[in-house]
Amino acid sequence: MSDNRKKSRRRRSIDEAPELTPIEKSIAKYVRFQCPTKKGILMGMQVVYFNGTKAVECLTESKWSSITTKALAGESTKDSKHPVCFSSKHDAVQMLRKFLDNEMCRRVVKVYKEEKSSLEQTSSNVTGDTSQSTTPRAVRQRKTKATATSEASSNTKDDDSKDKAKKKKFKFELHDDQTFIDSANEFYVWIYSPTTIKQYIMGALLVIGCIGVCLFPLWPAEVRTGVYYLSMVLASLLGVLLSLAVVKYIIFAGVWVLTMGKIKFWLLPNLTEDVGFIESFIPLYLLDVTTKKKTNKNNEETKDNNDQETSNKKEDVNEENKKTLESNIVGRTESEQDDDDKEKTSRSSSIDDVDDGNKPQKSSDEDFEVLSKDELETK
């Protein structure tokens, strides 16, 4: 239902839009070919787009404007063939809105394509967050150091490749609000494509060429022989190009087999690529040699990785052993403390018993009296 409503609104806007006058059509043609444009992609098709401010500047500097730089400088720019239609930027904006209402151009939005590296970084961050709980602390510290060094190197690379980062891939999508706005961040795609004088000339030459080919039997004998030799030369050139394309792959396969994949030799690598005629012969050859150094480096890298993995495993095992030893030592100390406490308690109990045994002896000794010899004799 919403799509049908939008379509009905568009039809009403097209029907309500007034038809353009001959002067307005000539202005639209002027803007179409004089306004600076660039190429982009809309719905899988290559289109030409322009900037809102550039279009306004193009109209204000045209012959139909009274606010050009020459007019403001005091020079006379009056012309009977081109009446004044723009006395301010507002008039230029209104004219461009009229073009948009007549569907000569459409308002679009830039949609930048996401890079694979950013997606991989986000996925790695998610996996890293989940795996942090399982990985030991020493491995985490090494990973953080490695990531810090990689980030530093990536920052240096980013500083060197700022120009490349600016040229991101993008595509266009139609904007929901089809109104013209004088802004540098607003883009519009041309739908209006009038025929030019160049196209008329090319069409006329094509028709004349077809008629001339049909009248080949009526040509003079000298012209026919010249055309015959010319066609043979062109056919031979085409055969040479096709044979080069085949020989290129044969040479590559032979060199690759003889060198066991160490050397990759391409003759005219751009011959079968989608490039121009002259660019297809540049460069003449491409040589890629995989020496032992590269293999040694790869082996060293694999060895280093294996050594790191083994060292990490050893550290994990050592940490586990340390934890077990610490737990055993703690258990032993606790048992020893318990034994000491038991001994102390037993000793204190034995001392108490000894004290209790000595007390009655003292009392018995106290019951006896000490007598002298005189007393014993008298008794």
QUIRA-V168383 format. One record per residue. N is the residue number from 1. SS is DSSP state (@ for helix, = for strand, . for the rest). D_LAST is the distance of its C-alpha to the last C-alpha in whole Angstrom. Layout:
n=(N | N)
ss=(SS | SS)
d_last=(D_LAST | D_LAST)
This chain:
n=(1 | 2 | 3 | 4 | 5 | 6 | 7 | 8 | 9 | 10 | 11 | 12 | 13 | 14 | 15 | 16 | 17 | 18 | 19 | 20 | 21 | 22 | 23 | 24 | 25 | 26 | 27 | 28 | 29 | 30 | 31 | 32 | 33 | 34 | 35 | 36 | 37 | 38 | 39 | 40 | 41 | 42 | 43 | 44 | 45 | 46 | 47 | 48 | 49 | 50 | 51 | 52 | 53 | 54 | 55 | 56 | 57 | 58 | 59 | 60 | 61 | 62 | 63 | 64 | 65 | 66 | 67 | 68 | 69 | 70 | 71 | 72 | 73 | 74 | 75 | 76 | 77 | 78 | 79 | 80 | 81 | 82 | 83 | 84 | 85 | 86 | 87 | 88 | 89 | 90 | 91 | 92 | 93 | 94 | 95 | 96 | 97 | 98 | 99 | 100 | 101 | 102 | 103 | 104 | 105 | 106 | 107 | 108 | 109 | 110 | 111 | 112 | 113 | 114 | 115 | 116 | 117 | 118 | 119 | 120 | 121 | 122 | 123 | 124 | 125 | 126 | 127 | 128 | 129 | 130 | 131 | 132 | 133 | 134 | 135 | 136 | 137 | 138 | 139 | 140 | 141 | 142 | 143 | 144 | 145 | 146 | 147 | 148 | 149 | 150 | 151 | 152 | 153 | 154 | 155 | 156 | 157 | 158 | 159 | 160 | 161 | 162 | 163 | 164 | 165 | 166 | 167 | 168 | 169 | 170 | 171 | 172 | 173 | 174 | 175 | 176 | 177 | 178 | 179 | 180 | 181 | 182 | 183 | 184 | 185 | 186 | 187 | 188 | 189 | 190 | 191 | 192 | 193 | 194 | 195 | 196 | 197 | 198 | 199 | 200 | 201 | 202 | 203 | 204 | 205 | 206 | 207 | 208 | 209 | 210 | 211 | 212 | 213 | 214 | 215 | 216 | 217 | 218 | 219 | 220 | 221 | 222 | 223 | 224 | 225 | 226 | 227 | 228 | 229 | 230 | 231 | 232 | 233 | 234 | 235 | 236 | 237 | 238 | 239 | 240 | 241 | 242 | 243 | 244 | 245 | 246 | 247 | 248 | 249 | 250 | 251 | 252 | 253 | 254 | 255 | 256 | 257 | 258 | 259 | 260 | 261 | 262 | 263 | 264 | 265 | 266 | 267 | 268 | 269 | 270 | 271 | 272 | 273 | 274 | 275 | 276 | 277 | 278 | 279 | 280 | 281 | 282 | 283 | 284 | 285 | 286 | 287 | 288 | 289 | 290 | 291 | 292 | 293 | 294 | 295 | 296 | 297 | 298 | 299 | 300 | 301 | 302 | 303 | 304 | 305 | 306 | 307 | 308 | 309 | 310 | 311 | 312 | 313 | 314 | 315 | 316 | 317 | 318 | 319 | 320 | 321 | 322 | 323 | 324 | 325 | 326 | 327 | 328 | 329 | 330 | 331 | 332 | 333 | 334 | 335 | 336 | 337 | 338 | 339 | 340 | 341 | 342 | 343 | 344 | 345 | 346 | 347 | 348 | 349 | 350 | 351 | 352 | 353 | 354 | 355 | 356 | 357 | 358 | 359 | 360 | 361 | 362 | 363 | 364 | 365 | 366 | 367 | 368 | 369 | 370 | 371 | 372 | 373 | 374 | 375 | 376 | 377 | 378 | 379)
ss=(. | @ | @ | @ | @ | @ | @ | @ | @ | @ | @ | @ | @ | @ | @ | @ | . | . | . | . | . | @ | @ | @ | @ | @ | @ | @ | @ | @ | @ | @ | @ | @ | . | . | . | = | = | = | = | = | . | . | = | = | = | = | = | = | = | @ | @ | @ | @ | @ | @ | @ | @ | @ | . | . | . | . | = | . | . | . | @ | @ | @ | @ | @ | . | . | . | . | . | . | . | . | . | . | . | . | = | . | . | @ | @ | @ | @ | @ | @ | @ | @ | @ | @ | @ | @ | @ | . | . | . | = | = | = | = | = | = | = | = | . | . | . | @ | @ | @ | @ | @ | @ | @ | @ | @ | @ | @ | @ | @ | @ | @ | @ | . | . | . | . | . | @ | @ | @ | @ | @ | @ | @ | @ | @ | @ | @ | @ | @ | @ | @ | @ | @ | @ | @ | @ | @ | @ | @ | @ | . | @ | @ | @ | @ | @ | . | . | . | = | = | = | = | = | . | . | . | . | . | . | . | . | . | . | . | . | = | = | = | = | . | . | . | . | . | . | @ | @ | @ | @ | @ | @ | @ | @ | @ | @ | @ | @ | @ | @ | @ | @ | @ | @ | . | @ | @ | @ | . | . | @ | @ | @ | @ | @ | @ | @ | @ | @ | @ | @ | @ | @ | @ | @ | @ | @ | @ | @ | @ | @ | @ | @ | @ | @ | @ | @ | @ | @ | @ | @ | @ | @ | @ | @ | @ | @ | @ | . | . | . | . | = | = | = | = | = | . | . | . | . | . | . | . | . | . | . | . | @ | @ | @ | . | . | . | = | = | = | = | = | . | . | @ | @ | @ | @ | @ | @ | @ | @ | @ | @ | @ | @ | @ | @ | @ | @ | @ | @ | @ | @ | @ | @ | @ | @ | @ | @ | @ | @ | @ | @ | @ | @ | @ | @ | @ | @ | @ | @ | @ | @ | @ | @ | @ | @ | @ | @ | @ | @ | @ | @ | @ | @ | @ | @ | @ | @ | @ | @ | @ | @ | @ | @ | @ | @ | @ | @ | @ | @ | @ | @ | @ | @ | @ | @ | @ | @ | . | . | . | . | . | @ | @ | @ | @ | @ | @ | .)
d_last=(144 | 143 | 145 | 148 | 147 | 147 | 150 | 152 | 151 | 152 | 156 | 156 | 155 | 158 | 160 | 160 | 160 | 163 | 165 | 166 | 169 | 170 | 169 | 165 | 166 | 167 | 164 | 162 | 164 | 163 | 159 | 159 | 160 | 159 | 156 | 153 | 152 | 149 | 149 | 146 | 145 | 146 | 145 | 146 | 149 | 150 | 151 | 152 | 149 | 150 | 148 | 148 | 148 | 151 | 153 | 153 | 154 | 157 | 158 | 158 | 159 | 162 | 166 | 165 | 163 | 164 | 160 | 160 | 159 | 163 | 164 | 161 | 162 | 165 | 168 | 170 | 169 | 172 | 173 | 176 | 175 | 171 | 170 | 167 | 165 | 161 | 161 | 157 | 154 | 154 | 157 | 156 | 153 | 156 | 158 | 155 | 154 | 157 | 157 | 154 | 155 | 158 | 156 | 157 | 154 | 150 | 147 | 144 | 140 | 139 | 136 | 134 | 133 | 130 | 129 | 127 | 124 | 123 | 123 | 121 | 119 | 118 | 117 | 115 | 113 | 113 | 111 | 109 | 107 | 107 | 106 | 103 | 100 | 101 | 101 | 98 | 97 | 99 | 102 | 102 | 102 | 105 | 107 | 107 | 107 | 110 | 112 | 111 | 113 | 116 | 116 | 117 | 119 | 121 | 121 | 123 | 125 | 126 | 127 | 129 | 131 | 131 | 135 | 135 | 132 | 135 | 137 | 135 | 137 | 138 | 140 | 142 | 142 | 144 | 142 | 142 | 144 | 147 | 148 | 149 | 146 | 147 | 144 | 143 | 141 | 143 | 145 | 148 | 150 | 154 | 156 | 159 | 161 | 165 | 167 | 168 | 171 | 169 | 169 | 172 | 173 | 171 | 172 | 176 | 175 | 174 | 177 | 179 | 177 | 177 | 181 | 182 | 180 | 182 | 185 | 184 | 187 | 189 | 188 | 190 | 189 | 188 | 185 | 184 | 184 | 182 | 180 | 179 | 178 | 176 | 174 | 174 | 172 | 169 | 169 | 168 | 166 | 164 | 164 | 162 | 159 | 159 | 159 | 156 | 154 | 154 | 154 | 151 | 149 | 150 | 149 | 145 | 145 | 146 | 144 | 141 | 141 | 142 | 139 | 136 | 136 | 135 | 138 | 140 | 144 | 146 | 149 | 151 | 147 | 149 | 152 | 151 | 149 | 150 | 152 | 155 | 157 | 157 | 153 | 153 | 154 | 151 | 149 | 151 | 148 | 144 | 142 | 138 | 136 | 133 | 131 | 128 | 126 | 126 | 125 | 122 | 121 | 121 | 119 | 117 | 117 | 116 | 113 | 112 | 111 | 110 | 107 | 106 | 106 | 104 | 102 | 101 | 100 | 98 | 96 | 96 | 94 | 92 | 91 | 90 | 88 | 86 | 86 | 84 | 82 | 81 | 80 | 78 | 76 | 75 | 74 | 72 | 70 | 69 | 68 | 66 | 65 | 64 | 62 | 60 | 59 | 58 | 55 | 54 | 53 | 51 | 49 | 48 | 47 | 45 | 44 | 43 | 41 | 39 | 38 | 37 | 35 | 33 | 32 | 30 | 28 | 27 | 26 | 23 | 22 | 22 | 19 | 17 | 14 | 14 | 10 | 11 | 10 | 9 | 6 | 5 | 5 | 4 | 0)
